[in-house]
Amino acid sequence: MINFEHPKRKEWLKLHHDREHITASQVGTIMGVNSFESPESLWYVKTGRMAPFEGNTATTLGHALESTIGKLYKAKTGHKVKNPAGAYGIVRHPDHPWLLSTLDRTIQYQGCVHTDGVLTDEWDYEAPLELKWSLNGYGFGEETMPLSYELQLQVQMACIGATRGVLAAQVGHGELRIYEREFKPRLMEKVIKKCEEFRRLCLSDERPEFAFTH
């Protein structure tokens, strides 16, 4: 059972932009792999020196299409798709409560592995389903997706204790692309370390070195 909190939109935005918290969608920026935002600009936002990005046509369309993409995913895979937390539900990392995720949807992830006719592994648990829309497919390949989305999905898995997660992307007018990922504990250790340092700099109002991203 995922332990969601249900803030109102105003409180959700405050958590997203304040110095204290880091969200899954901001981790790619902090790690220096977000093509649309730099660590420097995020630091300026979190320390109140710059207004946050309010969205544009592309982000509005992305949010509006989430429900449709979720239905396409269900039709293609047969997995049950749930929206247990609504638009502003959050879940905190169990060991680092300043690290937050807002899940687009969840799925009941079931599967098994047979080796030489013997059942060697099976699973049945709730997993994050991240839903994306891209007009031009920038960063999306047959097996690859933008690194910032890879990290976002890893953080979502860490927050709810899942060992697998899925990102479904509608790229242009083509077929829905589905990317299944396993949780990577070593990568998450590096992410937590970098995020802790970035958060410390925000809380102390200390301007970071912006070669800091590597």
Solvent accessible surface area in square Angstrom, and as a share of the most:
residue,aa,sasa,rsa
1,M,237,1.06
2,I,24,0.12
3,N,127,0.65
4,F,31,0.13
5,E,66,0.30
6,H,122,0.54
7,P,25,0.15
8,K,166,0.70
9,R,135,0.49
10,K,171,0.73
11,E,75,0.34
12,W,49,0.17
13,L,52,0.26
14,K,122,0.51
15,L,14,0.07
16,H,35,0.15
17,H,48,0.21
18,D,32,0.16
19,R,78,0.28
20,E,68,0.31
21,H,20,0.09
22,I,1,0.01
23,T,13,0.08
24,A,3,0.02
25,S,56,0.36
26,Q,8,0.04
27,V,0,0.00
28,G,1,0.01
29,T,0,0.00
30,I,0,0.00
31,M,37,0.16
32,G,28,0.27
33,V,51,0.30
34,N,34,0.18
35,S,79,0.51
36,F,169,0.70
37,E,57,0.26
38,S,51,0.33
39,P,13,0.08
40,E,60,0.27
41,S,28,0.18
42,L,4,0.02
43,W,3,0.01
44,Y,58,0.22
45,V,16,0.09
46,K,7,0.03
47,T,9,0.05
48,G,67,0.64
49,R,116,0.42
50,M,91,0.41
51,A,80,0.62
52,P,39,0.25
53,F,136,0.57
54,E,152,0.68
55,G,35,0.34
56,N,78,0.40
57,T,102,0.59
58,A,55,0.43
59,T,52,0.30
60,T,88,0.51
61,L,76,0.38
62,G,20,0.19
63,H,130,0.58
64,A,71,0.55
65,L,54,0.27
66,E,29,0.13
67,S,52,0.34
68,T,66,0.38
69,I,3,0.01
70,G,3,0.03
71,K,141,0.60
72,L,76,0.38
73,Y,0,0.00
74,K,107,0.45
75,A,89,0.69
76,K,110,0.47
77,T,50,0.29
78,G,62,0.59
79,H,43,0.19
80,K,128,0.54
81,V,34,0.19
82,K,64,0.27
83,N,74,0.38
84,P,62,0.39
85,A,10,0.08
86,G,32,0.31
87,A,74,0.57
88,Y,71,0.27
89,G,1,0.01
90,I,3,0.02
91,V,6,0.03
92,R,71,0.26
93,H,19,0.08
94,P,97,0.61
95,D,108,0.56
96,H,43,0.19
97,P,74,0.47
98,W,22,0.08
99,L,0,0.00
100,L,3,0.01
101,S,1,0.01
102,T,37,0.22
103,L,6,0.03
104,D,22,0.11
105,R,35,0.13
106,T,0,0.00
107,I,0,0.00
108,Q,58,0.26
109,Y,14,0.05
110,Q,108,0.48
111,G,27,0.26
112,C,70,0.42
113,V,67,0.38
114,H,109,0.49
115,T,70,0.41
116,D,143,0.74
117,G,72,0.69
118,V,94,0.54
119,L,84,0.42
120,T,80,0.47
121,D,65,0.34
122,E,113,0.50
123,W,44,0.16
124,D,89,0.46
125,Y,51,0.19
126,E,39,0.17
127,A,0,0.00
128,P,1,0.00
129,L,1,0.00
130,E,6,0.03
131,L,6,0.03
132,K,34,0.14
133,W,61,0.21
134,S,18,0.11
135,L,123,0.61
136,N,129,0.66
137,G,11,0.11
138,Y,139,0.53
139,G,40,0.39
140,F,23,0.10
141,G,22,0.21
142,E,145,0.65
143,E,136,0.61
144,T,82,0.48
145,M,8,0.03
146,P,27,0.17
147,L,111,0.55
148,S,18,0.11
149,Y,57,0.22
150,E,34,0.15
151,L,14,0.07
152,Q,18,0.08
153,L,0,0.00
154,Q,3,0.01
155,V,0,0.00
156,Q,1,0.01
157,M,0,0.00
158,A,10,0.07
159,C,7,0.04
160,I,32,0.16
161,G,65,0.62
162,A,4,0.03
163,T,77,0.45
164,R,44,0.16
165,G,0,0.00
166,V,0,0.00
167,L,0,0.00
168,A,0,0.00
169,A,0,0.00
170,Q,28,0.12
171,V,18,0.10
172,G,18,0.17
173,H,187,0.84
174,G,44,0.42
175,E,137,0.61
176,L,13,0.06
177,R,73,0.27
178,I,51,0.26
179,Y,5,0.02
180,E,95,0.43
181,R,43,0.16
182,E,107,0.48
183,F,53,0.22
184,K,106,0.45
185,P,82,0.52
186,R,201,0.73
187,L,55,0.27
188,M,9,0.04
189,E,119,0.54
190,K,136,0.58
191,V,0,0.00
192,I,17,0.09
193,K,153,0.65
194,K,42,0.18
195,C,0,0.00
196,E,75,0.33
197,E,63,0.28
198,F,0,0.00
199,R,46,0.17
200,R,114,0.42
201,L,7,0.04
202,C,0,0.00
203,L,85,0.42
204,S,62,0.40
205,D,60,0.31
206,E,78,0.35
207,R,138,0.51
208,P,5,0.03
209,E,142,0.64
210,F,54,0.23
211,A,87,0.67
212,F,33,0.14
213,T,19,0.11
214,H,190,0.85
